[in-house]
Amino acid sequence: MEKSERRKFLISIFSVLGSTALGVWLFKRNILTWIVRKERDYGPEITLSPKSDEDICILSSPISEGPYYIKSPLRSDLRDSRNGKVLNLKFKIVEYPICKPIENAIVEIWSCDAHGNYGGYPEGIGHNIWETAKLLEFGKKDHIEPTTDQLFLRGYQKTDLNVHVDFTTIVPGWYDPRTPHIHFKIILNDQEHLTSELYFEKDFCDNLFTSVSPYSQYGKSPYNFKNDGSLADVTEGKGLLLKCTEDSNRATIATAKIGIKLS
């Protein structure tokens, strides 16, 4: 190959590579979305939480804390004017395996809003997988430092003499790359006994996300237990699925009976 022909050949190769790189860059969000939404052949078995008045308890499964944890304020109404389906969420904390109710346990919860945003972090990243990936430095970080002082949908309480705590919040939306969930921690005598998440039944979410604003602007969640990246290494989720009903004010109500070991 002569020098001039070799030069033309190299130019054509670099031109193709440059076009490919440009295409990847322009469609980086679509490509990353396709990758994270791809389902695995398996997923963890997530089972229903026992009812509060049932004479059974199970050892609730741990789930990782996630990158958006901030210490929460003491309060019961967490909404801070966030729009969404009202959720009255009751916790009952018991000692496994004897099912003895536990007083003075701290129950802390946090979740995203209907748009997939967390209090303390930039608005709009819930449905922008590329910006989320950048905040996590593409998997290098497991916690993101907050950037604002907003604490919506975050709070904690202590179990009372009836070993219950009640929160008023909203049903969380979905965001890339997570199935809808609520984070929680159980702390007793300054010791963290459990960090985990609560989930919702698919039919409940599908109906809500296609019929109620502002959830409906995003539609059904494309995520489930088989393609949620945070659940990739989780084999079971005992007692973490909420059974939701509706009260006379059309608010969603649910109870989580959480079993922990004290030893």
C-alpha positions in Angstrom: 0.0 0.0 0.0 1.4 3.3 -1.0 2.0 6.1 1.5 -0.9 8.2 0.2 -3.3 5.2 0.1 -2.2 4.2 3.7 -2.9 7.8 4.8 -6.4 7.7 3.3 -7.1 4.3 4.9 -6.1 5.6 8.3 -8.2 8.7 7.9 -11.2 6.5 7.0 -10.6 4.3 10.1 -10.3 7.2 12.5 -13.4 8.8 10.9 -15.4 5.6 11.6 -14.1 5.4 15.1 -14.8 9.0 15.7 -18.4 8.6 14.4 -18.9 5.6 16.6 -17.6 7.4 19.7 -19.8 10.4 18.9 -22.8 8.1 18.6 -22.1 6.4 21.9 -21.7 9.8 23.6 -24.9 11.2 22.1 -26.9 8.2 23.1 -25.0 7.4 26.3 -28.2 7.9 28.5 -30.2 5.5 26.3 -27.4 2.9 26.2 -26.9 3.1 30.0 -30.7 2.8 30.5 -30.9 -0.3 28.3 -28.0 -1.9 30.3 -29.4 -1.3 33.8 -33.0 -2.3 32.8 -31.9 -5.7 31.4 -33.5 -8.5 33.5 -31.5 -11.3 35.1 -32.7 -14.9 35.0 -33.3 -14.8 38.7 -34.3 -12.4 41.5 -34.7 -12.5 45.3 -37.9 -13.9 46.8 -39.6 -11.0 48.5 -42.3 -12.2 50.9 -45.2 -10.3 52.6 -44.7 -8.7 56.0 -46.9 -10.5 58.7 -49.9 -8.6 59.8 -49.5 -6.6 63.0 -52.1 -8.7 64.9 -50.8 -12.1 63.7 -49.2 -14.3 66.3 -46.2 -15.0 64.1 -43.0 -13.1 63.4 -40.2 -13.6 61.0 -36.6 -12.5 60.9 -36.7 -9.5 58.5 -34.0 -9.6 55.8 -31.3 -6.9 55.6 -30.8 -4.8 52.4 -28.0 -2.4 51.8 -28.4 1.2 52.9 -28.1 2.8 49.5 -26.3 6.0 48.6 -28.9 8.6 49.8 -28.9 8.1 53.6 -29.0 11.3 55.7 -29.7 11.3 59.4 -33.4 12.1 59.8 -35.4 14.4 62.1 -37.8 13.2 64.8 -41.3 13.5 63.4 -44.3 11.5 62.2 -45.5 13.5 59.1 -42.7 13.4 56.5 -44.4 15.0 53.5 -43.1 18.6 53.5 -45.7 19.5 50.9 -44.6 16.7 48.5 -47.4 15.7 46.1 -48.3 12.1 45.9 -50.6 9.3 47.2 -50.7 9.6 51.0 -49.3 6.6 52.8 -50.0 5.9 56.5 -47.3 3.4 57.3 -47.3 1.6 60.7 -44.4 -0.3 62.1 -44.4 -2.9 64.8 -41.0 -4.1 66.0 -40.7 -7.5 67.6 -37.9 -9.8 68.9 -37.3 -12.9 66.8 -38.0 -15.7 67.3 -40.1 -15.2 70.5 -42.2 -12.4 68.9 -41.9 -10.2 72.0 -42.7 -6.5 71.2 -39.8 -4.1 71.6 -40.3 -0.7 73.3 -38.0 2.4 72.7 -36.7 1.1 69.4 -35.8 3.9 66.9 -37.5 3.4 63.5 -36.0 5.6 60.8 -37.3 5.8 57.3 -36.5 7.6 54.1 -37.7 7.4 50.5 -37.9 9.3 47.2 -40.8 11.4 46.1 -43.2 10.7 43.3 -40.6 12.1 40.8 -37.8 9.8 42.1 -36.0 12.6 44.0 -34.5 12.3 47.5 -34.5 15.1 50.0 -31.0 16.6 50.2 -30.0 15.8 46.6 -30.5 17.5 43.2 -33.9 17.6 41.8 -34.4 15.8 38.5 -31.8 13.0 38.8 -34.4 10.4 39.5 -35.1 9.8 35.9 -31.6 10.8 34.5 -29.6 7.7 34.8 -26.4 9.3 33.4 -26.4 12.0 36.1 -27.0 9.4 38.8 -24.1 7.3 37.5 -21.9 10.4 37.6 -22.8 11.1 41.2 -21.9 7.5 42.0 -18.7 7.9 40.0 -19.9 4.9 37.9 -19.9 2.5 40.8 -16.9 3.7 42.7 -19.0 5.3 45.5 -21.6 3.7 47.7 -22.7 7.0 49.4 -23.4 10.5 48.0 -22.9 13.5 50.2 -26.1 15.7 50.3 -26.1 19.0 48.4 -29.1 20.7 49.9 -30.6 21.0 53.4 -34.0 19.6 52.3 -35.2 16.6 54.4 -38.5 15.7 52.8 -39.8 12.2 53.2 -37.3 11.5 56.0 -38.0 11.0 59.7 -37.7 8.8 62.8 -39.7 7.8 65.9 -39.4 5.6 68.9 -41.8 2.7 69.5 -44.3 3.5 72.2 -45.9 1.4 74.9 -47.9 -0.3 72.2 -44.6 -0.9 70.3 -45.9 0.9 67.3 -44.8 3.9 65.3 -46.9 5.6 62.7 -45.6 7.7 59.8 -47.5 9.8 57.3 -45.6 9.9 54.0 -46.4 9.3 50.4 -46.0 6.2 48.2 -42.6 6.6 46.6 -42.3 6.7 42.8 -39.7 4.7 40.8 -36.4 6.0 39.6 -33.5 4.7 37.6 -32.3 2.1 38.5 -34.6 1.0 41.4 -38.0 -0.6 41.9 -40.3 1.4 44.3 -39.1 1.0 47.9 -38.9 2.7 51.3 -35.6 2.4 53.3 -35.7 1.8 57.0 -33.3 1.4 60.0 -34.1 -0.2 63.4 -31.8 1.1 66.2 -32.0 0.0 69.9 -29.7 1.3 72.7 -27.5 3.1 70.1 -27.0 -0.1 68.2 -28.2 -0.6 64.6 -30.0 -3.9 64.4 -31.3 -3.8 60.9 -31.1 -1.8 57.7 -33.5 -2.8 55.0 -36.2 -1.8 52.5 -39.9 -2.3 52.1 -41.5 -3.0 48.7 -44.9 -2.8 47.0 -46.9 -5.3 45.1 -46.6 -4.9 41.3 -50.4 -4.6 40.6 -50.7 -1.8 43.2 -47.8 0.1 41.7 -49.0 -0.4 38.1 -52.4 0.9 38.9 -51.1 3.9 40.8 -48.4 4.9 38.3 -50.8 4.9 35.4 -53.8 6.6 37.0 -52.6 9.2 39.6 -50.6 12.3 39.0 -47.7 13.0 39.3 -46.7 9.3 39.1 -48.6 8.9 35.8 -46.2 11.2 33.9 -43.5 8.4 34.2 -45.8 5.4 33.8 -45.3 1.9 35.1 -42.0 1.1 36.7 -39.6 -0.7 34.3 -37.9 -2.2 37.3 -38.6 -5.3 39.3 -36.8 -7.7 41.6 -35.0 -9.2 38.6 -33.4 -6.1 37.2 -33.0 -3.9 40.3 -29.2 -3.5 40.5 -29.3 -3.1 44.3 -30.9 -6.5 44.7 -28.4 -8.3 42.4 -26.7 -10.0 45.4 -29.8 -10.5 47.5 -31.3 -14.0 47.6 -34.3 -13.4 49.8 -36.3 -10.5 51.3 -38.3 -12.0 54.1 -41.2 -9.9 55.4 -40.4 -6.9 53.2 -43.4 -6.8 50.9 -46.2 -4.4 52.0 -49.9 -5.3 51.6 -51.6 -2.0 50.9 -55.2 -1.1 51.4 -57.2 2.1 51.3 -59.0 4.0 54.1 -62.1 6.1 54.0 -60.1 9.2 53.0 -58.5 7.2 50.0 -55.1 7.2 51.7 -53.0 4.1 51.4 -52.5 2.2 54.6 -49.9 -0.5 55.3 -48.3 -2.2 58.3 -44.7 -3.6 58.5 -44.1 -6.1 61.3 -40.4 -6.2 61.6 -38.5 -9.0 63.4 -35.0 -8.5 64.7 -32.5 -10.5 66.8 -31.2 -8.8 69.9 -28.2 -11.1 70.5 
